């Protein structure tokens, strides 16, 4: 029901457009200033006008069902007060099919014939020049002979006589809007069809291009019919080519529309193909006298098909961009209205209008179809540019990630090389200097040689070397390094009867970890423990740590960090520990009283 309402709405819309075209009266023949408009004359039964009857233009000789040609003779009287000096002309805007003109018995246009078929010049106006020498003061006779095909009827519209310079502009405009437009369309359609065919060869998966290229080919046949004499192929084949071309052209536009909006109406396409096949068969086998009228009935099929295209397009408007829809719908409506108008002009014996406008239809349809194709191409181009931009951003991001990864890999390779070299140095120190120190101490202990001062110095040097080797273990945590330091000091702690209290609440994390920072931290802890052993007279050493601090404390006698007078009594030990604390980004805090001493390192 909804489809029927849309179809009725489309019919009403087309009727409105046809009414507007009718009201415009395109190509109306009107008086021209300083010229004579010939309206009344006589229809002669014979060339000499032995028997004649009065008539008034436009005259439409009724169609007759006969396969023979038809000739009609007309005579018009032209009265002149004086013979003009300038070149004169006869301007005939509309007639059918071929015309032969004499002025005072002298031919001025066309060739009289009796043994050949008439030319089909019905859409080509005539401007016949009349030299002043052919004219005379008073009465002048203008004889017009019409030749044509009785199946369509012969026609002669009012025409003008006057100076050629006044009539030429009107003739030129009429020619441009009739046969000239058809010839221009023919050239344009040929070029466009070739270009679309080339595009289709490069993009065979897009059927729109081959559909438009094929429609251009059939539009060329339509344009030839409206712009040239087609009598050389015979009346039957000329009429058949025109009618079939119109039907196929409308079917191709229908197919283009369906593909553009993504709608499948294959049953209608199949029915149209069957009707075109029947139309072709009828045009070939029906008697020549009835070809025109019978084929004209088949023109209802493309008309209905064009209405269906509009109905489908209107119903599926949500699938097409609104602006493109308006453009396509408007031009398709105008083309359909031109087709209906042309059917009326051809079918009605005296239509009241004399200008054919169907030659504008192929150009209008091709332009709007190309507009839709270009619009879709521009939309695809915008999408492609957006996608390219997105891909470029992705590539840039991935390139940056690769650069960072490459830098990380390079850094990892450098770290690996550094660690390898560090391991080699550690091994050399351990096996070289360390081995010599151990061997020297073992020699002195086994042979009971050497004094205790040298032995103690060697033991301190060995512990210091061990501390340095421990700090080079970059993979070890601070807690692990402190544990290794404790292990190396156990013998010294046991020798002085000191108890070691280990309190680890959280893993310490230095602000800038590394071998140098580890060594500075271990030296601070070692120096603190060494001072406790030497000076504190303590029994317990406590090491406590959390994520951002380490504290070393004892229960010894304590000391005064700032004696009276400001004189330093603690050597360079505390100053060195402060410098090392600053180098690792830690605050050094020292507190001492009679209950013991605490050194605290805090970092953020």
C-alpha positions as CSV (number, residue, x, y, z in Angstrom):
1,X,0.0,0.0,0.0
2,X,2.8,2.4,0.9
3,X,4.5,1.6,-2.4
4,X,1.3,2.4,-4.3
5,X,1.1,5.7,-2.5
6,X,4.6,6.6,-3.4
7,X,4.0,5.7,-7.1
8,X,0.8,7.9,-7.2
9,X,2.8,10.7,-5.5
10,X,5.5,10.4,-8.2
11,X,2.8,10.5,-11.0
12,X,1.4,13.6,-9.5
13,X,4.9,15.2,-9.3
14,X,5.6,14.3,-12.9
15,X,2.2,15.8,-14.0
16,X,3.1,19.0,-12.2
17,X,6.5,19.2,-14.1
18,X,4.8,18.4,-17.4
19,X,2.3,21.1,-16.7
20,X,5.1,23.6,-16.1
21,X,6.8,22.7,-19.3
22,X,3.5,23.1,-21.2
23,X,2.9,26.4,-19.6
24,X,6.4,27.6,-20.6
25,X,5.5,26.9,-24.2
26,X,9.1,26.2,-25.2
27,X,9.8,27.2,-28.7
28,X,6.6,29.1,-29.3
29,X,6.4,30.7,-32.7
30,X,5.7,34.4,-32.2
31,X,5.8,37.5,-34.5
32,X,9.2,39.0,-35.0
33,X,9.6,42.8,-35.4
34,X,10.1,44.1,-38.9
35,X,9.2,40.7,-40.5
36,X,6.1,39.2,-41.9
37,X,4.6,36.1,-40.2
38,X,2.8,33.9,-42.7
39,X,-0.1,32.1,-41.1
40,X,-2.8,31.8,-43.8
41,X,-2.4,30.0,-47.2
42,X,-3.8,27.4,-49.4
43,X,-3.4,23.6,-49.6
44,X,-3.1,22.5,-53.2
45,X,-4.2,19.2,-54.6
46,X,-1.6,19.5,-57.4
47,X,1.8,21.3,-57.8
48,X,0.2,24.0,-59.9
49,X,-2.6,24.6,-57.4
50,X,-5.4,24.0,-59.9
51,X,-7.5,23.0,-57.0
52,X,-6.8,24.6,-53.6
53,X,-8.5,25.2,-50.3
54,X,-7.7,27.8,-47.7
55,X,-5.8,26.7,-44.5
56,X,-4.3,28.3,-41.5
57,X,-1.0,27.4,-39.9
58,X,0.0,25.3,-38.1
59,X,-1.4,22.6,-40.4
60,X,-1.3,18.9,-39.5
61,X,-2.1,16.5,-42.2
62,X,-3.7,13.4,-40.6
63,X,-1.6,10.2,-40.3
64,X,-2.5,7.4,-42.8
65,X,-1.5,3.8,-42.6
66,X,0.3,3.3,-45.8
67,X,3.9,2.3,-46.6
68,X,4.2,4.9,-49.4
69,X,5.6,8.4,-49.2
70,X,3.4,11.4,-49.1
71,X,3.8,14.9,-50.7
72,X,1.7,18.0,-49.9
73,X,1.8,21.3,-51.7
74,X,1.0,24.7,-50.1
75,X,1.0,28.2,-51.4
76,X,1.2,31.5,-49.6
77,X,0.7,35.0,-50.9
78,X,3.2,37.7,-49.8
79,X,2.4,41.3,-50.6
80,X,5.3,43.9,-50.7
81,X,4.9,47.7,-51.1
82,X,8.4,47.8,-52.5
83,X,11.2,45.5,-53.3
84,X,13.7,45.3,-50.4
85,X,17.3,46.2,-51.0
86,X,18.9,43.9,-48.5
87,X,19.1,40.1,-48.6
88,X,15.8,38.5,-47.4
89,X,15.1,35.1,-46.0
90,X,12.3,32.6,-45.1
91,X,12.6,31.2,-41.6
92,X,10.7,27.9,-41.0
93,X,11.1,26.8,-37.4
94,X,9.0,23.6,-37.5
95,X,7.9,21.2,-40.2
96,X,7.9,17.5,-41.1
97,X,9.6,15.8,-42.8
98,X,11.4,17.4,-45.8
99,X,10.7,20.7,-47.4
100,X,11.1,22.3,-50.8
101,X,10.5,26.0,-51.3
102,X,10.0,28.2,-54.4
103,X,9.6,32.0,-54.5
104,X,7.8,33.2,-57.6
105,X,8.6,29.9,-59.3
106,X,12.3,29.9,-58.5
107,X,13.7,27.3,-56.0
108,X,15.3,28.8,-53.0
109,X,15.6,25.7,-50.7
110,X,15.6,22.0,-51.1
111,X,15.5,19.6,-54.1
112,X,12.3,18.4,-55.6
113,X,12.2,14.6,-55.9
114,X,9.8,12.0,-56.9
115,X,11.8,8.8,-57.0
116,X,13.5,8.8,-53.6
117,X,12.3,8.5,-50.1
118,X,12.0,11.8,-48.2
119,X,14.7,12.9,-45.8
120,X,13.9,13.0,-42.1
121,X,14.6,16.6,-41.2
122,X,11.7,17.2,-38.8
123,X,13.9,18.6,-36.0
124,X,16.1,20.8,-38.1
125,X,14.8,24.4,-38.8
126,X,15.3,26.1,-42.2
127,X,16.6,29.5,-43.1
128,X,16.2,29.9,-46.9
129,X,17.8,33.1,-48.3
130,X,15.8,35.0,-50.9
131,X,17.7,37.4,-53.2
132,X,15.9,40.7,-53.7
133,X,16.0,40.0,-57.5
134,X,13.4,37.3,-57.0
135,X,10.9,39.6,-55.4
136,X,8.5,42.1,-57.0
137,X,6.3,44.9,-55.9
138,X,2.8,43.7,-55.0
139,X,2.0,40.1,-54.9
140,X,4.6,37.3,-54.5
141,X,3.9,33.6,-54.3
142,X,5.7,31.3,-51.9
143,X,5.2,27.6,-52.8
144,X,6.1,25.0,-50.1
145,X,6.2,21.3,-50.8
146,X,6.2,18.9,-47.9
147,X,7.4,15.3,-48.3
148,X,7.3,12.8,-45.6
149,X,5.9,9.6,-44.1
150,X,2.1,9.4,-43.7
151,X,2.4,7.1,-40.7
152,X,3.4,10.1,-38.6
153,X,1.7,12.9,-40.6
154,X,3.1,15.9,-42.3
155,X,3.3,19.2,-40.4
156,X,4.0,22.9,-41.2
157,X,4.1,25.6,-38.5
158,X,3.8,29.4,-39.1
159,X,7.0,30.9,-40.6
160,X,8.5,34.3,-41.2
161,X,9.7,36.4,-44.1
162,X,12.1,39.3,-43.6
163,X,15.7,40.5,-43.6
164,X,18.2,37.7,-43.1
165,X,20.0,39.7,-40.4
166,X,16.9,39.8,-38.3
167,X,15.8,36.2,-38.8
168,X,19.3,34.6,-38.5
169,X,19.5,35.0,-34.7
170,X,16.1,33.3,-34.2
171,X,17.1,30.5,-36.6
172,X,20.4,30.0,-34.8
173,X,18.7,29.8,-31.4
174,X,16.1,27.3,-32.7
175,X,18.9,25.2,-34.3
176,X,21.0,25.2,-31.1
177,X,18.0,24.1,-29.0
178,X,16.9,21.4,-31.4
179,X,19.3,19.7,-33.8
180,X,22.3,21.5,-32.5
181,X,21.7,20.3,-29.0
182,X,21.3,16.7,-30.3
183,X,24.6,16.9,-32.2
184,X,26.4,18.4,-29.2
185,X,25.0,15.6,-27.1
186,X,26.2,13.1,-29.6
187,X,29.8,14.3,-29.4
188,X,29.6,14.6,-25.6
189,X,28.1,11.1,-25.2
190,X,30.7,9.6,-27.5
191,X,33.6,11.0,-25.5
192,X,31.9,10.2,-22.2
193,X,31.1,6.7,-23.3
194,X,34.7,6.0,-24.4
195,X,36.1,7.4,-21.1
196,X,33.7,5.4,-19.0
197,X,34.5,2.3,-21.0
198,X,38.2,2.8,-20.4
199,X,37.6,3.3,-16.7
200,X,35.5,0.1,-16.6
201,X,38.4,-1.8,-18.3
202,X,40.6,-0.7,-15.4
203,X,37.9,-1.3,-12.7
204,X,36.0,-4.3,-14.0
205,X,34.5,-5.0,-10.5
206,X,32.5,-1.8,-10.6
207,X,29.5,-2.4,-12.9
208,X,28.3,1.2,-12.7
209,X,30.9,2.3,-15.3
210,X,29.9,-0.2,-17.9
211,X,26.3,0.6,-17.4
212,X,26.9,4.3,-18.0
213,X,29.1,3.6,-21.0
214,X,26.4,1.4,-22.5
215,X,23.8,4.0,-21.8
216,X,25.9,6.6,-23.6
217,X,26.0,4.3,-26.7
218,X,22.2,4.1,-26.8
219,X,21.9,7.8,-26.1
220,X,24.1,8.4,-29.2
221,X,21.4,6.6,-31.3
222,X,18.7,8.8,-29.8
223,X,20.8,12.0,-30.5
224,X,21.3,10.9,-34.1
225,X,17.6,10.6,-34.6
226,X,17.1,14.1,-33.3
227,X,20.0,15.8,-35.0
228,X,20.5,14.1,-38.4
229,X,18.7,12.7,-41.5
230,X,18.2,9.0,-40.9
231,X,16.3,8.2,-44.0
232,X,19.2,6.3,-45.6
233,X,18.6,3.2,-43.4
234,X,14.9,3.2,-44.2
235,X,11.8,4.3,-42.2
236,X,11.3,0.9,-40.5
237,X,14.8,0.6,-39.2
238,X,15.1,4.3,-38.3
239,X,11.9,4.1,-36.2
240,X,12.9,0.8,-34.6
241,X,16.4,2.0,-33.7
242,X,14.9,5.1,-32.0
243,X,12.2,3.3,-30.1
244,X,14.5,0.4,-28.9
245,X,17.3,2.9,-27.9
246,X,14.9,4.8,-25.7
247,X,13.6,1.6,-24.0
248,X,17.1,0.2,-23.4
249,X,18.4,3.6,-22.2
250,X,15.7,3.9,-19.6
251,X,16.4,0.3,-18.5
252,X,20.1,1.1,-18.0
253,X,19.3,4.2,-16.0
254,X,17.0,2.1,-13.9
255,X,19.8,-0.4,-13.4
256,X,22.2,2.4,-12.5
257,X,19.8,3.8,-9.9
258,X,19.3,0.4,-8.3
259,X,23.1,-0.2,-8.1
260,X,23.7,3.3,-6.7
261,X,21.2,2.9,-3.9
262,X,22.0,-0.7,-3.3
263,X,18.5,-2.0,-4.2
264,X,17.9,-5.2,-6.1
265,X,14.9,-5.0,-8.4
266,X,15.8,-7.9,-10.7
267,X,12.2,-9.0,-11.5
268,X,11.5,-5.5,-13.0
269,X,14.7,-5.7,-15.0
270,X,13.7,-9.1,-16.3
271,X,10.2,-7.9,-17.3
272,X,11.8,-4.9,-19.1
273,X,14.1,-7.1,-21.0
274,X,11.2,-9.3,-22.2
275,X,9.2,-6.2,-23.2
276,X,12.2,-4.9,-25.2
277,X,12.6,-8.2,-26.9
278,X,8.9,-8.2,-27.8
279,X,9.2,-4.6,-29.0
280,X,12.2,-5.6,-31.2
281,X,10.3,-8.5,-32.7
282,X,7.2,-6.4,-33.4
283,X,9.2,-3.7,-35.0
284,X,10.9,-6.2,-37.3
285,X,7.8,-8.1,-38.4
286,X,4.8,-5.7,-38.2
287,X,3.8,-4.1,-41.5
288,X,5.7,-0.9,-42.2
289,X,2.5,1.1,-42.3
290,X,1.8,0.4,-38.6
291,X,5.4,0.5,-37.3
292,X,5.3,3.9,-35.7
293,X,2.0,3.6,-33.9
294,X,2.6,0.1,-32.6
295,X,6.1,1.0,-31.3
296,X,4.7,4.1,-29.8
297,X,2.5,2.0,-27.6
298,X,5.6,0.3,-26.2
299,X,6.9,3.7,-25.0
300,X,4.5,3.3,-22.0
301,X,6.9,0.7,-20.7
302,X,10.0,3.0,-20.3
303,X,7.7,5.7,-19.0
304,X,6.4,3.4,-16.3
305,X,9.9,2.2,-15.6
306,X,11.1,5.7,-15.1
307,X,8.3,6.4,-12.7
308,X,9.2,3.2,-10.8
309,X,12.8,4.4,-10.6
310,X,11.6,7.7,-9.0
311,X,9.4,5.7,-6.6
312,X,12.2,3.5,-5.5
313,X,14.6,6.4,-5.1
314,X,12.0,8.3,-3.1
315,X,11.3,5.2,-0.9
316,X,15.0,4.5,-0.3
317,X,16.2,8.0,0.2
318,X,17.7,7.2,3.6
319,X,20.4,5.2,1.8
320,X,21.7,8.1,-0.3
321,X,23.2,11.4,0.8
322,X,20.4,14.0,1.0
323,X,22.0,16.5,-1.4
324,X,22.9,13.8,-4.0
325,X,19.3,12.4,-3.7
326,X,17.8,15.8,-4.4
327,X,20.1,16.3,-7.4
328,X,19.4,12.8,-8.8
329,X,15.6,12.9,-8.1
330,X,15.2,16.4,-9.7
331,X,17.0,15.5,-12.9
332,X,15.4,12.1,-13.2
333,X,12.0,13.8,-12.7
334,X,12.8,16.4,-15.4
335,X,13.9,13.6,-17.8
336,X,10.8,11.6,-17.1
337,X,8.6,14.7,-17.6
338,X,10.4,15.4,-20.9
339,X,9.7,11.9,-22.0
340,X,6.0,12.2,-21.2
341,X,5.9,15.6,-23.0
342,X,7.6,14.1,-26.1
343,X,5.1,11.2,-26.1
344,X,2.3,13.7,-26.1
345,X,3.8,15.8,-28.9
346,X,4.4,12.6,-31.1
347,X,1.1,10.9,-30.4
348,X,-1.4,13.7,-30.5
349,X,-2.3,14.9,-34.1
350,X,-2.4,18.6,-33.2
351,X,-0.5,18.9,-29.9
352,X,-0.5,22.7,-29.7
353,X,3.3,22.7,-29.3
354,X,6.0,22.5,-31.9
355,X,9.4,22.3,-30.1
356,X,10.9,18.9,-29.3
357,X,12.8,18.9,-26.0
358,X,13.6,15.2,-25.6
359,X,17.2,15.9,-27.0
360,X,18.0,17.5,-23.7
361,X,17.2,14.3,-21.7
362,X,20.4,12.3,-22.4
363,X,22.7,15.2,-21.5
364,X,20.8,15.9,-18.3
365,X,20.8,12.2,-17.2
366,X,24.5,11.7,-18.0
367,X,25.5,14.8,-16.1
368,X,23.6,13.8,-13.0
369,X,24.9,10.2,-13.2
370,X,28.4,11.5,-13.5
371,X,27.8,13.8,-10.6
372,X,26.7,10.8,-8.5
373,X,29.8,8.8,-9.5
374,X,32.1,11.7,-8.8
375,X,30.3,12.4,-5.5
376,X,30.8,8.8,-4.5
377,X,34.4,9.0,-5.7
378,X,35.0,12.1,-3.6
379,X,33.4,10.4,-0.6
380,X,35.7,7.4,-1.1
381,X,38.6,9.8,-1.5
382,X,37.8,11.5,1.8
383,X,37.5,8.1,3.5
384,X,40.8,7.1,1.9
385,X,42.4,10.3,3.2
386,X,41.0,9.7,6.7
387,X,42.2,6.1,6.6
388,X,45.6,7.2,5.3
389,X,45.8,9.8,8.1
390,X,44.9,7.1,10.6
391,X,47.4,4.7,9.1
392,X,50.1,7.4,9.1
393,X,49.4,8.1,12.8
394,X,49.6,4.4,13.5
395,X,52.8,4.1,11.5
396,X,54.3,7.1,13.4
397,X,53.3,5.6,16.7
398,X,54.7,2.2,15.8
399,X,57.9,3.8,14.4
400,X,58.3,5.6,17.8
401,X,57.7,2.3,19.6
402,X,60.3,0.6,17.4
403,X,62.7,3.4,18.1
404,X,62.2,3.1,21.8
405,X,62.5,-0.6,21.6
406,X,65.6,-0.3,19.5
407,X,67.1,2.1,22.1
408,X,66.1,-0.3,24.8
409,X,67.7,-3.2,22.9
410,X,70.8,-1.1,22.4
411,X,70.8,-0.2,26.1
412,X,70.3,-3.8,27.0
413,X,73.2,-4.8,24.7
414,X,75.4,-2.1,26.3
415,X,74.4,-3.3,29.8
416,X,75.1,-6.8,28.8
417,X,78.6,-5.8,27.6
418,X,79.2,-3.8,30.8
419,X,78.0,-6.7,33.0
420,X,80.3,-9.1,31.0
421,X,83.2,-6.7,31.6
422,X,82.2,-6.3,35.2
423,X,82.2,-10.0,35.7
424,X,85.6,-10.3,34.2
425,X,87.0,-7.5,36.5
426,X,85.3,-9.2,39.5
427,X,86.9,-12.5,38.6
428,X,90.3,-10.9,38.0
429,X,90.1,-9.1,41.4
430,X,88.9,-12.2,43.1
431,X,91.5,-14.5,41.6
432,X,94.3,-12.0,41.4
433,X,94.5,-9.5,44.3
434,X,92.0,-11.4,46.4
435,X,93.9,-14.7,45.9
436,X,97.2,-13.0,46.8
437,X,95.7,-11.5,50.0
438,X,94.2,-14.8,51.1
439,X,97.5,-16.6,50.3
440,X,99.5,-14.0,52.3
441,X,97.2,-14.3,55.3
442,X,97.3,-18.1,55.1
443,X,101.1,-18.0,54.9
444,X,101.4,-15.8,58.0
445,X,98.9,-17.8,60.0
446,X,100.4,-21.2,59.1
447,X,104.0,-20.1,59.7
448,X,103.2,-17.8,62.6
449,X,105.2,-15.1,60.9
450,X,104.5,-11.3,60.6
451,X,103.2,-8.9,63.1
452,X,99.5,-8.5,64.0
453,X,99.3,-4.9,62.6
454,X,100.1,-6.2,59.1
455,X,97.8,-9.1,59.5
456,X,94.9,-6.9,60.5
457,X,95.6,-4.5,57.6
458,X,95.5,-7.4,55.2
459,X,92.2,-8.7,56.7
460,X,90.7,-5.1,56.3
461,X,92.0,-5.0,52.8
462,X,90.4,-8.4,52.0
463,X,87.1,-7.3,53.5
464,X,87.2,-4.0,51.6
465,X,87.9,-5.9,48.4
466,X,84.9,-8.2,49.1
467,X,82.8,-5.2,49.7
468,X,83.8,-3.8,46.3
469,X,83.1,-7.1,44.6
470,X,79.7,-7.3,46.3
471,X,78.7,-3.9,45.1
472,X,79.4,-4.9,41.5
473,X,76.5,-7.4,41.6
474,X,74.0,-5.2,39.8
475,X,71.2,-7.8,39.9
476,X,71.4,-8.2,43.7
477,X,68.9,-6.2,45.9
478,X,70.0,-3.9,48.7
479,X,68.9,-6.4,51.3
480,X,71.0,-9.1,49.6
481,X,74.0,-6.8,49.5
482,X,73.6,-6.0,53.2
483,X,73.2,-9.7,53.9
484,X,76.5,-10.4,52.0
485,X,78.2,-7.7,54.1
486,X,76.9,-9.2,57.3
487,X,78.3,-12.6,56.2
488,X,81.7,-11.2,55.5
489,X,81.7,-9.4,58.9
490,X,80.5,-12.3,61.0
491,X,84.1,-13.4,62.0
492,X,84.9,-9.8,63.1
493,X,81.6,-9.5,65.0
494,X,82.2,-12.9,66.7
495,X,85.8,-11.8,67.6
496,X,84.4,-8.8,69.5
497,X,81.3,-10.7,71.0
498,X,78.8,-8.5,69.1
499,X,75.3,-9.6,68.4
500,X,73.7,-8.6,65.1
501,X,70.0,-7.7,65.0
502,X,68.6,-7.7,61.4
503,X,65.2,-6.0,60.8
504,X,63.9,-5.8,57.2
505,X,60.4,-4.3,56.9
506,X,60.6,-3.6,53.1
507,X,63.1,-3.8,50.3
508,X,65.1,-0.6,50.1
509,X,65.0,1.1,46.7
510,X,67.6,3.8,46.0
511,X,66.6,6.8,43.8
512,X,69.3,5.9,41.2
513,X,70.4,2.4,41.7
514,X,73.8,1.2,40.3
515,X,77.1,-0.2,41.3
516,X,78.5,3.1,42.5
517,X,75.4,3.9,44.6
518,X,75.5,0.4,46.0
519,X,79.2,0.7,46.9
520,X,78.6,4.1,48.6
521,X,75.7,2.7,50.6
522,X,77.7,-0.4,51.7
523,X,80.7,1.7,52.7
524,X,78.4,3.9,54.9
525,X,77.1,0.8,56.6
526,X,80.5,-0.8,56.9
527,X,82.0,2.4,58.3
528,X,79.2,2.6,60.8
529,X,79.7,-1.0,61.9
530,X,83.5,-0.5,62.1
531,X,83.1,2.6,64.3
532,X,80.8,0.7,66.6
533,X,83.3,-2.1,66.9
534,X,86.2,0.3,67.6
535,X,84.6,2.9,69.8
536,X,81.0,2.2,71.1
537,X,81.7,-0.7,73.5
538,X,78.3,-2.1,72.5
539,X,76.9,-5.6,72.6
540,X,74.2,-5.3,70.0
541,X,74.3,-3.8,66.5
542,X,70.9,-3.3,64.8
543,X,70.3,-2.8,61.1
544,X,66.7,-1.8,60.2
545,X,65.5,-0.9,56.7
546,X,62.3,-0.1,54.8
547,X,61.6,1.1,51.3
548,X,63.1,4.6,51.7
549,X,65.5,4.4,54.7
550,X,68.3,2.4,56.4
551,X,69.2,2.8,60.1
552,X,72.3,1.4,61.9
553,X,72.2,1.7,65.7
554,X,74.0,0.2,68.8
555,X,73.5,0.1,72.5
556,X,76.9,1.5,73.3
557,X,78.1,4.4,75.4
558,X,77.5,7.0,72.7
559,X,79.4,10.2,72.1
560,X,78.8,14.0,71.7
561,X,78.4,14.7,67.9
562,X,79.0,18.4,68.5
563,X,81.6,19.0,71.3
564,X,82.1,22.4,73.0
565,X,84.2,24.8,71.1
566,X,83.3,23.1,67.8
567,X,86.5,21.1,67.6
568,X,86.2,18.0,65.6
569,X,87.3,14.8,67.3
570,X,85.9,12.2,64.9
571,X,88.4,12.5,62.0
572,X,87.2,12.2,58.5
573,X,84.8,9.2,59.0
574,X,81.6,11.1,59.5
575,X,82.4,13.7,56.8
576,X,83.1,10.9,54.4
577,X,79.8,9.2,55.3
578,X,77.9,12.5,54.7
579,X,79.5,12.9,51.3
580,X,78.6,9.3,50.3
581,X,75.0,9.8,51.5
582,X,74.7,13.0,49.4
583,X,76.0,11.1,46.4
584,X,73.2,8.5,46.6
585,X,70.5,11.2,47.2
586,X,70.0,10.4,50.9
587,X,69.8,12.5,54.0
588,X,72.3,11.7,56.7
589,X,71.0,11.9,60.2
590,X,73.2,11.1,63.3
591,X,71.9,11.0,66.8
592,X,73.9,9.7,69.9
593,X,73.4,9.7,73.7
594,X,74.3,7.5,76.7
595,X,72.0,4.7,75.4
596,X,73.7,4.4,72.1
597,X,74.2,5.9,68.6
598,X,72.0,5.8,65.5
599,X,72.9,6.7,62.0
600,X,69.9,7.0,59.6
601,X,69.8,7.3,55.8
602,X,66.6,8.6,54.3
603,X,65.8,9.1,50.6
604,X,62.7,10.0,48.7
